[in-house]
Amino acid sequence: MTDRTILPTENTAWGFWGTMGEHAAEAWPVTFAAIHDATGTDPASVRAFLNSRHGRHFADEVTNHLHAGRGLADAIAAASATWMGWRVGRRTSRETGIPAGLPYLTGFVISEGIAADAARD
């Protein structure tokens, strides 16, 4: 991956940033880099994912690990591993167009990136 640019959020009210609250500023760059590295997707798609409702759900997973006693970086790594371990099933594939069998994190980052591109056109 050549472009490891960490883009700023475009949605401080909800999505990942809004859900992380007091941890948002510290968590954003760490999470952005972790998702970028795990999925191999472009920075614009990572930002679109984090700004989306799926980013809110990802933040919920990070928060669960924080409440379990992990530090922020470990909580983000654990959430990334969890989402990479889940696979898109047939039903979700039919509903979203994301190929079945793809890791959730990769599939939803790509899907949100495509949706963001389409909204700009």
MARBA-3410 file (N, C-alpha, C, O; in Angstrom, 1 decimal):
121
0.8,-1.2,0.0,0.0,0.0,0.0,0.9,1.2,0.0,1.7,1.4,0.9 ~ 0.7,2.0,-1.0,1.6,3.2,-1.1,1.0,4.4,-0.4,1.8,5.2,0.1 ~ -0.3,4.6,-0.4,-0.9,5.8,0.2,-1.4,5.5,1.6,-2.5,4.9,1.7 ~ -0.7,5.9,2.6,-1.1,5.7,4.0,-1.6,7.0,4.6,-1.4,7.2,5.8 ~ -2.1,7.9,3.8,-2.7,9.2,4.2,-3.9,8.9,5.2,-4.8,8.1,4.8
-3.8,9.6,6.3,-5.0,9.5,7.2,-5.8,10.7,7.0,-5.4,11.8,7.4 ~ -7.0,10.5,6.4,-7.9,11.6,6.1,-8.7,12.0,7.4,-9.0,11.1,8.2 ~ -9.0,13.3,7.5,-9.9,13.7,8.6,-11.3,13.2,8.4,-11.8,13.0,7.3 ~ -12.0,13.1,9.6,-13.4,12.7,9.5,-14.2,13.9,8.8,-13.8,15.0,8.8 ~ -15.3,13.5,8.2,-16.2,14.4,7.6,-17.6,14.4,8.4,-18.6,14.9,7.9
-17.5,13.7,9.5,-18.7,13.4,10.3,-18.4,13.3,11.8,-18.3,12.2,12.3 ~ -18.4,14.5,12.4,-18.1,14.4,13.9,-19.3,14.1,14.7,-19.2,13.9,15.9 ~ -20.5,14.2,14.1,-21.7,14.0,14.9,-22.1,12.5,15.1,-22.6,12.2,16.2 ~ -21.7,11.6,14.2,-22.0,10.2,14.4,-21.0,9.4,13.7,-19.9,9.8,13.6 ~ -21.3,8.2,13.3,-20.3,7.3,12.7,-19.3,6.9,13.8,-19.6,7.0,15.0
-18.1,6.6,13.4,-17.1,6.2,14.3,-16.8,7.4,15.3,-16.7,7.2,16.5 ~ -16.5,8.6,14.8,-16.1,9.7,15.6,-17.1,10.0,16.7,-16.8,10.1,17.8 ~ -18.4,10.2,16.2,-19.4,10.5,17.2,-19.6,9.4,18.3,-20.0,9.8,19.4 ~ -19.5,8.2,17.9,-19.6,7.1,18.9,-18.5,7.0,19.9,-18.7,6.7,21.0 ~ -17.3,7.4,19.4,-16.1,7.3,20.3,-16.0,8.4,21.3,-15.3,8.3,22.3
-16.8,9.5,21.1,-16.8,10.5,22.1,-15.4,11.1,22.5,-14.7,11.5,21.6 ~ -15.1,11.0,23.8,-13.9,11.6,24.3,-12.6,10.9,23.7,-11.5,11.4,23.8 ~ -12.8,9.7,23.2,-11.6,9.0,22.6,-11.4,9.2,21.2,-10.5,8.7,20.6 ~ -12.4,9.9,20.5,-12.4,10.1,19.1,-11.1,10.6,18.5,-10.5,10.0,17.6 ~ -10.6,11.7,19.0,-9.4,12.3,18.4,-8.2,11.4,18.5,-7.4,11.3,17.5
-8.0,10.7,19.6,-6.9,9.8,19.7,-7.1,8.5,18.9,-6.2,7.9,18.4 ~ -8.4,8.0,18.9,-8.7,6.7,18.2,-8.7,6.8,16.7,-8.3,5.9,16.0 ~ -9.1,8.0,16.2,-9.2,8.1,14.7,-8.0,7.7,13.9,-8.1,6.8,13.1 ~ -6.8,8.3,14.2,-5.6,7.9,13.3,-5.2,6.5,13.5,-4.8,5.8,12.6 ~ -5.3,5.9,14.7,-4.9,4.6,15.0,-5.9,3.6,14.3,-5.5,2.7,13.6
-7.2,3.9,14.4,-8.2,3.1,13.7,-8.1,3.2,12.2,-8.1,2.2,11.5 ~ -7.9,4.4,11.7,-7.8,4.6,10.3,-6.6,3.7,9.7,-6.8,3.0,8.7 ~ -5.5,3.8,10.3,-4.3,3.0,9.9,-4.5,1.5,10.0,-4.2,0.8,9.1 ~ -5.2,1.1,11.1,-5.4,-0.3,11.3,-6.4,-0.9,10.2,-6.1,-1.9,9.7 ~ -7.4,-0.1,9.9,-8.4,-0.6,8.8,-7.7,-0.5,7.5,-7.9,-1.4,6.7
-7.0,0.5,7.2,-6.3,0.6,5.9,-5.3,-0.5,5.7,-5.3,-1.2,4.7 ~ -4.5,-0.9,6.8,-3.6,-2.0,6.7,-4.3,-3.3,6.5,-3.9,-4.2,5.8 ~ -5.4,-3.5,7.3,-6.1,-4.8,7.3,-6.8,-5.1,6.0,-6.8,-6.2,5.5 ~ -7.3,-4.0,5.4,-8.2,-4.2,4.2,-7.5,-3.9,2.9,-7.9,-4.4,1.8 ~ -6.4,-3.2,2.9,-5.7,-2.8,1.7,-6.5,-1.9,0.8,-6.3,-1.8,-0.4
-7.5,-1.2,1.4,-8.3,-0.3,0.6,-7.7,1.1,0.6,-6.8,1.5,1.4 ~ -8.3,2.0,-0.2,-7.8,3.4,-0.3,-8.3,4.2,0.8,-9.3,3.9,1.4 ~ -7.6,5.3,1.2,-8.0,6.1,2.3,-9.4,6.7,2.2,-10.1,6.8,3.2 ~ -9.8,7.1,1.0,-11.2,7.6,0.9,-12.3,6.6,1.3,-13.3,6.9,1.9 ~ -12.0,5.3,1.0,-13.0,4.3,1.4,-12.9,4.0,2.9,-14.0,3.8,3.5
-11.8,4.1,3.5,-11.7,3.9,4.9,-12.4,5.0,5.6,-13.2,4.8,6.6 ~ -12.2,6.3,5.2,-13.0,7.4,5.8,-14.5,7.2,5.6,-15.2,7.5,6.5 ~ -14.9,6.8,4.4,-16.3,6.7,4.1,-16.9,5.6,5.1,-18.0,5.8,5.6 ~ -16.2,4.5,5.3,-16.6,3.5,6.2,-16.7,4.0,7.7,-17.7,3.9,8.3 ~ -15.7,4.7,8.1,-15.7,5.2,9.5,-16.8,6.3,9.7,-17.3,6.4,10.8
-17.1,7.0,8.7,-18.1,8.0,8.8,-19.5,7.5,8.7,-20.5,8.2,9.0 ~ -19.7,6.2,8.3,-21.0,5.6,8.1,-21.5,4.9,9.4,-20.9,4.9,10.4 ~ -22.7,4.4,9.2,-23.3,3.6,10.3,-22.5,2.4,10.7,-22.5,2.0,11.8 ~ -21.8,1.9,9.7,-20.9,0.7,10.0,-19.7,1.2,10.8,-19.2,0.4,11.6 ~ -19.3,2.4,10.6,-18.2,2.9,11.5,-18.7,3.1,12.9,-17.9,2.8,13.8
-20.0,3.4,13.1,-20.5,3.4,14.4,-20.5,2.1,15.1,-20.2,1.9,16.2 ~ -20.9,1.0,14.3,-20.8,-0.3,14.8,-19.4,-0.8,15.1,-19.2,-1.5,16.1 ~ -18.5,-0.4,14.3,-17.1,-0.7,14.5,-16.6,0.0,15.9,-16.0,-0.6,16.7 ~ -17.0,1.2,16.1,-16.7,1.9,17.3,-17.3,1.2,18.5,-16.7,1.2,19.6 ~ -18.5,0.7,18.3,-19.1,-0.1,19.4,-18.3,-1.3,19.8,-18.1,-1.6,21.0
-17.7,-1.9,18.8,-16.8,-3.1,19.1,-15.5,-2.6,19.8,-15.1,-3.3,20.7 ~ -15.0,-1.5,19.4,-13.8,-0.9,20.1,-14.2,-0.6,21.5,-13.4,-1.0,22.4 ~ -15.3,0.0,21.7,-15.7,0.4,23.1,-15.9,-0.9,23.9,-15.6,-0.8,25.1 ~ -16.5,-1.9,23.4,-16.6,-3.2,24.1,-15.3,-3.7,24.6,-15.2,-4.1,25.8 ~ -14.3,-3.6,23.8,-12.9,-4.0,24.2,-12.3,-3.1,25.2,-11.6,-3.5,26.1
-12.6,-1.8,25.1,-12.1,-0.8,26.1,-12.7,-1.1,27.5,-12.1,-1.1,28.5 ~ -14.0,-1.4,27.5,-14.7,-1.8,28.7,-14.2,-3.1,29.3,-14.4,-3.3,30.5 ~ -13.7,-3.9,28.5,-13.1,-5.2,29.0,-11.7,-5.0,29.5,-11.1,-6.0,30.0 ~ -11.2,-3.8,29.5,-9.9,-3.5,30.1,-8.8,-3.3,29.2,-7.6,-3.2,29.7 ~ -9.0,-3.4,27.9,-7.9,-3.2,27.0,-7.5,-1.8,26.8,-8.4,-0.9,27.0
-6.3,-1.5,26.5,-5.9,-0.1,26.1,-6.5,0.2,24.7,-6.9,-0.7,24.0 ~ -6.4,1.5,24.3,-7.0,1.9,23.1,-6.5,1.2,21.9,-7.2,0.6,21.0 ~ -5.2,1.1,21.7,-4.5,0.5,20.5,-4.9,-1.0,20.5,-5.2,-1.5,19.4 ~ -4.9,-1.7,21.6,-5.3,-3.1,21.7,-6.7,-3.3,21.4,-7.1,-4.3,20.7 ~ -7.6,-2.4,21.8,-9.0,-2.5,21.6,-9.3,-2.3,20.1,-10.1,-3.0,19.5
-8.6,-1.4,19.4,-8.7,-1.2,18.0,-8.3,-2.4,17.2,-8.9,-2.9,16.3 ~ -7.1,-3.0,17.6,-6.6,-4.2,17.0,-7.5,-5.4,17.1,-7.8,-6.1,16.2 ~ -8.1,-5.5,18.3,-9.1,-6.6,18.6,-10.3,-6.4,17.8,-10.8,-7.4,17.2 ~ -10.8,-5.2,17.7,-12.0,-4.9,16.9,-11.7,-5.2,15.4,-12.6,-5.8,14.7 ~ -10.6,-4.8,14.9,-10.2,-5.1,13.5,-10.1,-6.6,13.3,-10.6,-7.1,12.2
-9.5,-7.3,14.2,-9.4,-8.8,14.0,-10.8,-9.4,14.1,-11.0,-10.4,13.3 ~ -11.7,-9.0,14.9,-13.0,-9.5,15.0,-13.7,-9.3,13.6,-14.3,-10.2,13.1 ~ -13.7,-8.1,13.1,-14.4,-7.8,11.9,-13.8,-8.5,10.7,-14.5,-8.8,9.7 ~ -12.5,-8.7,10.7,-11.8,-9.4,9.6,-12.1,-10.9,9.7,-12.1,-11.6,8.7 ~ -12.4,-11.4,10.9,-12.8,-12.8,11.1,-14.2,-13.1,10.7,-14.5,-14.3,10.3
-15.1,-12.2,10.8,-16.5,-12.4,10.3,-16.5,-12.4,8.8,-15.8,-11.7,8.1 ~ -17.3,-13.3,8.2,-17.5,-13.4,6.8,-18.9,-13.0,6.3,-19.9,-13.2,7.0 ~ -18.9,-12.3,5.2,-20.2,-11.9,4.6,-20.9,-13.2,4.1,-20.4,-14.0,3.4 ~ -22.1,-13.4,4.6,-23.0,-14.5,4.3,-23.8,-14.3,3.0,-23.8,-13.2,2.5 ~ -24.5,-15.3,2.6,-25.3,-15.2,1.4,-26.4,-14.1,1.5,-26.6,-13.3,0.6
-27.1,-14.1,2.7,-28.1,-13.1,2.8,-27.6,-11.7,2.8,-28.1,-10.8,2.1 ~ -26.5,-11.4,3.5,-25.9,-10.1,3.4,-25.4,-9.8,2.0,-25.5,-8.6,1.6 ~ -24.9,-10.7,1.4,-24.4,-10.6,0.0,-25.6,-10.1,-0.9,-25.4,-9.2,-1.7 ~ -26.7,-10.8,-0.8,-27.9,-10.5,-1.6,-28.4,-9.1,-1.3,-28.7,-8.3,-2.2 ~ -28.3,-8.7,0.0,-28.8,-7.4,0.4,-27.9,-6.2,0.0,-28.4,-5.1,-0.2
-26.6,-6.5,0.0,-25.6,-5.4,-0.2,-24.9,-5.4,-1.5,-24.3,-4.4,-1.9 ~ -24.8,-6.6,-2.1,-24.0,-6.8,-3.3,-22.5,-7.1,-2.9,-21.7,-7.3,-3.9 ~ -22.2,-7.2,-1.7,-20.8,-7.5,-1.3,-20.7,-9.0,-1.5,-21.5,-9.8,-1.0 ~ -19.6,-9.5,-2.1,-19.4,-10.9,-2.4,-19.4,-11.7,-1.1,-18.8,-11.4,-0.1 ~ -20.1,-12.8,-1.1,-20.2,-13.8,0.0,-18.8,-14.3,0.3,-18.0,-14.5,-0.7
-18.4,-14.5,1.6,-17.1,-15.0,1.9,-16.1,-14.0,2.2,-15.1,-14.3,2.8 ~ -16.3,-12.7,1.8,-15.4,-11.6,2.0,-15.4,-11.3,3.5,-16.5,-11.3,4.1 ~ -14.3,-10.9,4.1,-14.3,-10.4,5.5,-15.2,-9.2,5.6,-15.2,-8.3,4.7 ~ -16.0,-9.1,6.7,-16.9,-8.0,6.9,-16.2,-6.7,6.8,-16.7,-5.8,6.1 ~ -15.1,-6.5,7.4,-14.4,-5.2,7.4,-14.0,-4.8,6.0,-14.3,-3.7,5.6
-13.4,-5.7,5.2,-13.1,-5.4,3.8,-14.3,-5.1,3.0,-14.3,-4.1,2.3 ~ -15.3,-5.9,3.1,-16.5,-5.8,2.3,-17.2,-4.5,2.6,-17.6,-3.8,1.6 ~ -17.4,-4.1,3.8,-18.1,-2.9,4.2,-17.3,-1.6,3.9,-17.8,-0.6,3.6 ~ -16.0,-1.7,4.0,-15.1,-0.6,3.6,-15.2,-0.3,2.1,-15.4,0.8,1.7 ~ -15.2,-1.4,1.3,-15.3,-1.2,-0.1,-16.7,-0.7,-0.5,-16.8,0.2,-1.3
-17.7,-1.3,0.1,-19.1,-0.9,-0.1,-19.3,0.6,0.2,-19.9,1.3,-0.6 ~ -18.8,1.1,1.3,-19.0,2.5,1.7,-18.2,3.4,0.8,-18.6,4.5,0.5 ~ -17.0,2.9,0.3,-16.3,3.7,-0.6,-17.0,3.9,-1.9,-17.0,5.0,-2.5 ~ -17.6,2.8,-2.4,-18.3,2.9,-3.7,-19.5,3.8,-3.5,-19.8,4.7,-4.4 ~ -20.2,3.7,-2.4,-21.4,4.6,-2.1,-21.0,6.1,-2.1,-21.7,6.9,-2.6
-19.8,6.3,-1.4,-19.3,7.7,-1.3,-19.0,8.2,-2.7,-19.2,9.4,-3.0 ~ -18.3,7.4,-3.6,-18.0,7.8,-4.9,-19.3,8.1,-5.7,-19.3,9.1,-6.4 ~ -20.3,7.3,-5.6,-21.5,7.5,-6.3,-22.2,8.7,-5.9,-22.8,9.4,-6.7 ~ -22.1,9.1,-4.6,-22.8,10.3,-4.1,-22.1,11.6,-4.6,-22.7,12.6,-4.8 ~ -20.8,11.5,-4.9,-20.1,12.6,-5.5,-20.3,12.8,-6.9,-20.2,13.9,-7.4
-20.7,11.8,-7.6,-21.0,11.9,-9.1,-22.2,12.7,-9.4,-22.6,12.8,-10.6
END
